[in-house]
Amino acid sequence: MLPRSVDAVVIGSGPNGLVSAIGLADAGWDVLVLEAADTFGGAVRSTASDGWVSDRFSSNYPLGVASPVIRALELERFGLKWGHAPLPLAHLLDADEGTAVAIHPDPEDTAKSVGAEHPGDGEAWLRLYQQYVAIREPLLRSLLTTWPPVSPAIKLVRKLGSAGELLRFARFMAMPMHRMGKELFAGPRGAALLAGNALHADAPLSGSVSGTMGWLLAMLAQDVGYPVAVGGSSAFSGALVARAERAGVLFAASMPVTSVEVSGGRATAVLTASGERVAVERAVIADTSAPALYDVLLSGASIPAGLRRDLDERFEWDYPTVKLNFRLSGPVPWKAAEAHSAGVVHLGGTADELVHLAADLDTGRVPTQPFLLVGQTTKSDPSRSPAGTEAVWAYAHLPRGIADDEAAGKLAGRMERAIERFAPGFGELIIDRELQRPSALEEGNAALGFGALGGGTMQLQQQLIFRPTIGLGSPRTFVTGLYLGSSAIHPGGGVHGACGHLAARTALRDASLLGPVTRSIPAAALRRLQK
């Protein structure tokens, strides 16, 4: 039996939902988390069978380690342990020659790899990393802890030192990855590292802010690595659940929410598929996709015409994902030595080649030579498979609008052939394989619309005040007391907890004595923008 009334309901138990629940419960609220699936964690889940552990969705968590939001929860006290491979990342360049560039734990070793053909590029890498370290804390706090990020941004400006440096940094952050690589490096290796990391998101490599994506993930790989949660990604979400339970959060699994009840412009209750109604005194936070919130949970509400038009005509998902999970009888026989000890392998090619691949995705062509992210999870966590074997996953993307099972099967075949090119004999090691098509990813987690992992495109037109549509970049919705707290809002995809943190922070502020003031101005602005 569910409680009849609580201060807040959180819909969905992904990492953002769990962070929201913790934030509200720590403030003394009665919080109930309702999860449609039979287990908690959203897209941070794993399964175990016969000594094998498979991460079902996300797997490597540099943002989870670096995020000030996650760090503040001290999840290590709740059993979370991070596993690191000897090398965080290897980017494969040429299948015939077996060449690669790698990020090592020591920046000096990375510099040697980056500068193997052009020594000046190694020095450029060290300068780039030193500049990142100098601004790391205010930058991460600006991105992940507040909106709008006034206080952290002031500290960031102070770190940069002058108006001129601020403008140079702003230009740097706006650059396309392809241009950034050319400005920073004379040879192909450093640019390839940036390009591969940029393709973790869906911004075209010749488009604005793609450089930011590649630079930030490359710097995080150098800083904290590409760790996995020891024992599987469910250990990460399990630690979040344990932390939430200690704060007093109540949980109910297998409890899909069918609608949010709205009365007098305020969220007053949630209704479940089993017919139960839970009254809400203060807030509802939806850790769901934007379409799920507005098309399903609020289907009975009168949605502003401008918001409806923007969602129907302008909201854009990120690329559909195709994922292969392998059980191997031994390590992948990579030609490139660096890949043998890497937790993550980018496959691959130069930045120029990856620009062409990104163009295929943006023009509706299924790539003949796909870019693969490969996770060698046994390298990072030996408990992932029996001794002598390897648990490995690989994923690649389909173009937007192409998410059918036939296209996914075709891409999966190309993915296996691509691995075989860089690691001859790979196919002979396969004990079994599992294909997760976009349809299967969405079935496993409804927030992953069409198999998209990021809650919507990460391109500039759907970031900041444009996320998920034209608005304020805030978790607030047109309904008082209802907040969107998923990767559909700023700062977007990635397991960093920021979206949930911002939703809880906003709900607490709106429920305070100053709440009528703090909400009235943005609410009026939203009404004008969305009418």
C-alpha positions in Angstrom: 0.0 0.0 0.0 1.3 3.4 -0.9 1.0 6.3 1.5 -2.1 8.5 0.9 -0.2 11.7 1.0 3.4 12.8 0.9 5.4 16.1 0.6 6.9 15.0 -2.8 6.7 12.2 -5.3 9.6 11.5 -7.6 8.6 9.7 -10.8 11.4 7.4 -11.9 14.5 6.1 -10.1 17.3 6.9 -12.5 20.3 8.7 -11.0 18.7 12.1 -11.4 15.5 10.9 -9.7 17.5 9.4 -6.8 19.5 12.6 -6.4 16.3 14.6 -6.3 14.8 12.3 -3.7 17.9 12.6 -1.5 18.0 16.4 -1.8 14.4 16.7 -0.7 14.6 14.1 2.0 17.7 15.7 3.5 15.7 18.9 3.8 13.1 17.0 5.9 10.5 16.3 3.3 8.5 13.0 3.1 9.5 11.6 -0.3 8.1 8.7 -2.3 9.9 7.4 -5.4 7.7 5.5 -7.8 9.4 3.3 -10.4 7.7 1.6 -13.3 10.4 -1.2 -13.6 10.9 -4.0 -11.1 14.3 -2.7 -10.2 15.7 0.8 -9.4 18.4 2.7 -11.2 17.0 3.7 -14.6 19.7 3.5 -17.1 22.3 2.7 -14.4 21.6 -1.0 -14.1 23.4 -4.3 -14.6 22.6 -8.0 -14.6 24.6 -11.0 -13.4 24.5 -14.6 -14.5 26.9 -17.5 -14.2 29.8 -15.3 -13.2 29.2 -12.7 -15.9 28.1 -9.1 -15.3 26.5 -7.0 -18.0 25.9 -3.3 -17.8 22.5 -2.9 -19.5 22.8 0.8 -20.5 25.5 3.2 -19.2 28.8 1.7 -18.1 31.7 4.1 -17.6 31.3 7.1 -15.3 33.9 9.8 -15.5 31.2 12.4 -14.7 30.0 10.3 -11.8 33.4 10.5 -10.2 34.0 14.2 -11.0 30.6 15.6 -10.4 30.4 17.8 -7.3 26.8 16.7 -6.9 27.7 13.0 -6.7 30.9 13.6 -4.7 28.8 15.3 -2.0 26.7 12.2 -1.4 29.8 10.2 -0.3 28.5 7.0 -1.9 31.7 5.1 -1.1 30.2 5.0 2.5 27.3 3.0 1.0 29.4 0.4 -0.8 30.3 2.0 -4.1 33.8 1.2 -5.3 35.3 2.4 -8.6 37.3 0.1 -10.9 40.0 1.4 -13.2 41.7 -0.2 -16.2 45.5 0.3 -16.5 44.7 2.8 -19.3 41.5 4.9 -19.3 41.2 5.1 -23.1 42.8 4.0 -26.4 41.8 5.6 -29.7 42.5 3.3 -32.7 43.8 5.2 -35.7 44.7 2.7 -38.5 43.5 -0.9 -38.7 46.3 -2.0 -41.1 49.2 -0.4 -39.2 47.8 -1.1 -35.7 48.4 2.5 -34.5 46.6 4.1 -31.7 46.8 7.1 -29.3 46.1 6.6 -25.6 45.2 8.5 -22.5 47.4 7.2 -19.7 47.0 7.8 -15.9 50.1 10.0 -16.0 49.6 13.1 -18.2 53.3 12.9 -19.2 52.8 9.5 -20.7 49.7 10.7 -22.5 51.8 13.6 -23.9 54.3 11.0 -25.3 51.5 9.2 -27.0 49.9 12.3 -28.4 53.3 13.7 -29.5 54.7 10.5 -30.9 54.9 12.0 -34.4 54.8 15.7 -33.5 56.6 16.3 -30.1 55.0 19.8 -29.9 51.6 18.1 -29.7 52.6 16.4 -26.5 53.5 19.8 -25.0 50.2 21.2 -26.2 48.4 18.3 -24.4 50.1 19.2 -21.1 49.3 22.9 -21.5 45.7 22.0 -22.3 45.4 19.7 -19.2 47.1 22.3 -16.9 44.6 24.9 -18.1 41.8 22.5 -17.3 43.1 21.8 -13.8 43.3 25.5 -13.1 39.6 26.0 -13.7 38.3 22.5 -13.0 36.3 23.2 -9.8 34.5 26.4 -10.8 33.9 25.0 -14.3 32.3 21.8 -13.0 30.3 23.7 -10.4 29.1 26.1 -13.1 28.0 23.3 -15.3 26.5 21.0 -12.7 25.4 22.6 -9.5 23.4 25.8 -10.2 21.2 27.5 -12.7 21.8 30.1 -13.7 25.4 29.6 -12.6 26.1 33.1 -11.3 28.3 32.4 -8.3 30.4 29.6 -9.8 30.7 31.6 -13.0 32.2 34.6 -11.0 34.8 32.2 -9.5 35.5 30.9 -13.0 36.1 34.4 -14.3 38.5 35.1 -11.4 40.4 31.9 -12.3 40.7 33.0 -15.9 42.2 36.2 -14.8 41.1 38.9 -17.2 38.4 39.9 -19.6 40.6 38.9 -22.5 41.1 35.4 -21.2 37.4 35.1 -20.5 36.6 35.9 -24.1 39.2 33.5 -25.4 37.8 30.8 -23.2 34.2 31.6 -24.4 35.5 31.3 -28.0 37.2 28.0 -27.2 34.1 26.5 -25.7 32.0 27.5 -28.8 34.4 26.0 -31.3 33.6 23.0 -33.5 35.7 20.1 -32.5 37.3 19.9 -35.9 38.5 23.5 -35.7 39.6 23.0 -32.1 41.8 20.0 -33.1 43.5 22.0 -35.8 44.2 25.0 -33.6 45.6 22.8 -30.8 47.6 20.1 -32.6 49.8 19.9 -35.7 49.4 16.1 -36.0 46.5 13.7 -36.1 46.7 12.1 -32.6 45.5 14.8 -30.3 42.7 15.8 -32.6 41.6 12.2 -32.9 41.3 12.0 -29.1 39.1 15.1 -29.0 37.0 13.8 -31.9 36.4 10.4 -30.4 35.3 11.9 -27.1 33.0 14.4 -28.8 31.2 11.5 -30.4 30.1 10.3 -27.0 27.5 13.1 -27.6 25.6 13.8 -30.8 26.9 17.3 -31.8 28.3 17.3 -35.4 32.0 17.5 -35.3 31.9 20.5 -37.5 29.2 22.2 -35.4 29.4 24.6 -32.5 30.1 23.3 -29.0 31.2 19.8 -30.2 34.7 21.0 -29.2 33.5 21.5 -25.7 32.1 17.9 -25.6 35.3 16.4 -26.8 37.6 18.6 -24.7 35.7 18.1 -21.4 35.5 14.3 -21.7 39.1 14.0 -22.8 40.2 16.1 -19.8 38.0 14.0 -17.5 39.6 10.9 -18.9 43.0 12.3 -18.0 41.8 13.6 -14.6 39.6 10.7 -13.2 39.8 8.0 -15.9 36.9 6.1 -17.4 35.9 4.1 -14.3 33.2 1.5 -13.8 31.3 0.6 -10.7 32.9 -2.6 -9.2 30.3 -5.4 -9.4 28.3 -3.7 -12.2 26.5 -0.4 -12.7 23.7 -1.6 -10.3 26.3 -1.1 -7.6 26.2 2.6 -8.4 22.5 3.0 -8.4 22.3 0.7 -5.3 24.6 3.0 -3.4 22.3 5.9 -4.4 19.2 4.0 -3.2 21.0 3.1 0.1 21.9 6.8 0.6 18.2 7.8 -0.1 16.8 5.2 2.3 19.1 6.5 5.0 17.6 10.0 4.4 14.1 8.4 4.8 13.0 8.1 1.2 10.3 5.5 0.5 10.5 3.4 -2.6 7.9 1.5 -4.7 9.0 -0.6 -7.7 6.7 -2.0 -10.4 4.5 1.1 -9.9 4.1 3.0 -13.1 2.6 6.5 -12.8 -0.1 7.1 -15.4 -0.8 10.7 -14.8 -0.1 13.8 -12.7 -3.3 15.4 -11.4 -3.5 19.1 -11.8 -6.0 21.4 -10.0 -6.0 25.1 -10.1 -2.7 25.2 -12.0 -0.9 23.1 -9.3 0.2 19.5 -9.2 -1.9 17.9 -6.5 -1.5 14.1 -6.9 -0.1 11.3 -9.0 -2.2 8.3 -10.2 -0.7 4.9 -10.7 -1.5 2.1 -13.1 -2.8 0.1 -10.2 -5.4 2.8 -9.5 -3.8 4.3 -6.4 -3.8 8.0 -5.9 -1.1 9.7 -3.8 -1.8 13.3 -2.9 1.2 15.6 -3.1 1.6 18.5 -0.7 4.7 20.2 -2.2 6.2 18.9 -5.4 6.3 16.3 -8.1 9.6 15.7 -9.8 9.5 13.8 -13.1 12.7 11.9 -13.9 11.2 11.1 -17.3 11.8 12.2 -20.9 10.2 15.5 -21.9 7.7 13.8 -24.3 6.7 11.3 -21.6 5.9 14.2 -19.1 3.9 16.3 -21.5 2.4 13.7 -23.8 1.6 11.0 -21.2 1.7 12.2 -17.6 0.0 15.6 -18.4 -2.3 14.3 -21.2 -5.3 15.5 -19.3 -3.9 19.0 -18.7 -4.2 22.0 -20.9 -0.7 22.4 -22.2 0.2 25.9 -23.5 0.0 26.1 -27.3 3.5 27.4 -27.7 5.0 24.6 -25.6 2.9 22.0 -27.5 4.1 23.4 -30.8 7.7 23.4 -29.8 7.6 19.8 -28.5 5.8 18.6 -31.7 7.9 20.5 -34.2 11.3 21.3 -32.7 12.1 18.7 -29.9 14.9 16.4 -31.2 16.2 13.2 -29.8 19.8 12.3 -29.9 21.1 9.5 -32.1 19.5 6.0 -31.7 22.0 3.5 -30.2 22.8 -0.1 -31.1 24.6 -2.0 -28.4 26.3 -5.4 -28.5 27.3 -7.3 -25.4 29.9 -10.0 -25.8 31.1 -12.9 -23.7 34.6 -13.7 -24.9 36.8 -16.7 -24.2 39.8 -14.4 -24.0 41.0 -10.8 -24.4 40.3 -9.0 -27.7 43.3 -9.5 -30.0 43.8 -5.9 -30.9 46.6 -5.0 -33.3 47.3 -1.9 -31.3 49.2 -2.6 -28.1 47.6 0.3 -26.2 44.1 -1.3 -26.6 45.1 -4.4 -24.7 45.0 -2.6 -21.3 42.4 0.1 -22.0 39.0 0.2 -20.2 37.5 2.1 -23.2 38.5 1.8 -26.8 37.5 4.2 -29.6 37.3 2.6 -32.9 38.3 4.8 -34.7 40.2 6.7 -37.2 41.4 10.2 -37.6 39.4 13.4 -36.8 38.9 14.0 -40.5 37.5 10.5 -41.0 35.2 10.9 -38.0 33.9 14.2 -39.5 32.8 12.3 -42.5 31.1 9.6 -40.3 29.3 12.3 -38.4 28.1 13.7 -41.7 26.6 10.3 -42.6 24.6 10.3 -39.4 23.3 13.8 -39.9 22.3 13.1 -43.5 20.4 9.9 -42.8 23.0 7.4 -44.0 23.9 4.3 -41.9 27.7 4.4 -41.7 29.5 1.7 -43.6 32.4 2.1 -41.3 30.8 3.0 -37.9 32.5 4.7 -35.0 32.4 2.3 -32.0 32.7 2.9 -28.3 34.0 -0.4 -26.8 34.0 -1.1 -23.1 36.4 -3.7 -21.9 34.8 -4.0 -18.5 36.8 -6.9 -17.3 40.0 -4.8 -17.7 38.5 -2.3 -15.2 36.8 -4.8 -12.9 38.0 -8.4 -13.0 34.8 -9.5 -11.3 32.8 -8.9 -14.5 33.7 -12.3 -16.0 35.2 -15.7 -15.1 39.0 -15.9 -14.9 40.6 -15.8 -18.4 37.5 -14.5 -20.1 36.4 -11.0 -21.1 33.1 -9.1 -20.8 33.0 -6.6 -23.6 30.3 -4.3 -24.9 30.3 -2.1 -28.0 27.9 0.5 -29.2 27.4 2.7 -32.3 24.7 5.0 -33.6 22.1 5.1 -36.2 21.0 8.4 -37.9 18.0 10.2 -36.3 14.8 8.8 -37.7 16.3 5.4 -38.4 15.7 3.2 -35.4 14.0 0.1 -36.8 15.2 -3.4 -36.0 16.4 -4.2 -39.5 18.7 -1.2 -39.6 19.9 -2.1 -36.2 20.8 -5.6 -37.3 22.6 -4.3 -40.3 24.6 -1.9 -38.2 25.4 -4.6 -35.7 27.0 -6.7 -38.5 29.1 -3.8 -39.5 30.2 -3.3 -35.9 31.4 -6.8 -35.6 33.3 -6.6 -38.9 34.8 -3.3 -37.8 36.2 -4.9 -34.6 37.5 -7.8 -36.7 39.5 -5.3 -38.9 41.2 -3.9 -35.8 41.5 -7.2 -34.0 41.8 -10.2 -36.4 40.5 -13.4 -34.7 38.0 -11.5 -32.6 35.1 -13.6 -33.9 36.7 -16.9 -32.9 36.6 -15.7 -29.2 32.8 -15.1 -29.1 31.1 -17.4 -26.7 27.8 -15.5 -27.2 26.6 -12.1 -28.1 23.5 -10.1 -27.3 22.1 -7.4 -29.5 20.3 -4.5 -27.8 18.5 -2.6 -30.6 17.0 0.8 -30.0 13.6 -0.8 -29.5 15.1 -3.0 -26.7 16.8 -0.1 -25.0 13.5 1.9 -25.0 11.6 -1.2 -23.7 14.1 -1.5 -20.9 13.9 2.1 -20.0 11.1 4.3 -21.4 13.2 7.5 -21.0 15.5 6.3 -23.8 13.2 7.3 -26.6 14.1 5.5 -29.9 17.2 4.2 -28.1 18.6 7.7 -27.5 20.8 7.9 -24.4 21.0 11.6 -23.8 17.4 12.8 -23.2 17.5 14.8 -26.4 20.1 16.2 -28.7 23.1 17.9 -27.1 23.4 20.4 -29.9 23.4 24.1 -29.1 19.8 24.6 -30.3 18.6 22.3 -27.5 20.9 23.3 -24.7 20.8 25.9 -21.9 17.6 28.0 -22.2 16.5 25.9 -25.2 16.4 22.6 -23.3 14.0 20.7 -23.8 12.3 23.6 -25.7 12.4 27.4 -25.7 12.2 28.3 -22.0 14.4 29.3 -19.1 16.7 26.2 -18.9 15.0 25.6 -15.5 13.4 22.4 -14.1 10.2 24.5 -13.6 7.1 23.7 -15.8 4.0 25.6 -16.5 2.4 23.7 -13.6 3.1 25.0 -10.1 4.9 22.3 -8.1 5.8 20.1 -11.1 9.4 19.9 -12.1 11.2 18.1 -14.9 14.3 16.6 -13.3 15.8 14.4 -16.0 18.5 14.7 -18.6 15.8 16.4 -20.7 16.8 19.7 -18.9 20.1 21.5 -18.5 22.9 20.3 -18.5 21.7 17.2 -20.3 22.9 13.7 -20.7 25.5 12.0 -18.6 25.5 10.4 -15.2 26.3 13.4 -13.1 23.1 13.9 -11.0 23.0 17.6 -11.9 19.5 17.6 -13.4 18.0 15.9 -10.3 20.0 18.2 -8.1 18.7 21.3 -9.8 15.1 20.1 -9.7 15.2 19.4 -6.0 17.0 22.7 -5.3 14.3 24.6 -7.3 11.5 22.8 -5.6 12.9 23.6 -2.1 13.4 27.2 -3.0 9.8 27.5 -4.4 8.4 25.9 -1.2 10.3 28.3 1.1 9.0 31.5 2.6 10.4 33.4 -0.4 8.9 30.9 -2.8 6.1 33.1 -4.1 8.7 35.7 -5.0 11.3 33.2 -6.5 8.7 31.5 -8.6 6.4 34.4 -9.7 8.9 36.1 -12.1 10.1 32.9 -13.9 6.5 31.6 -14.0 5.3 34.7 -15.7 8.2 34.6 -18.1 7.4 30.9 -19.0 3.8 31.8 -19.6 4.8 34.5 -22.1 7.3 32.2 -23.8 5.0 29.2 -24.1 1.6 30.8 -24.9 
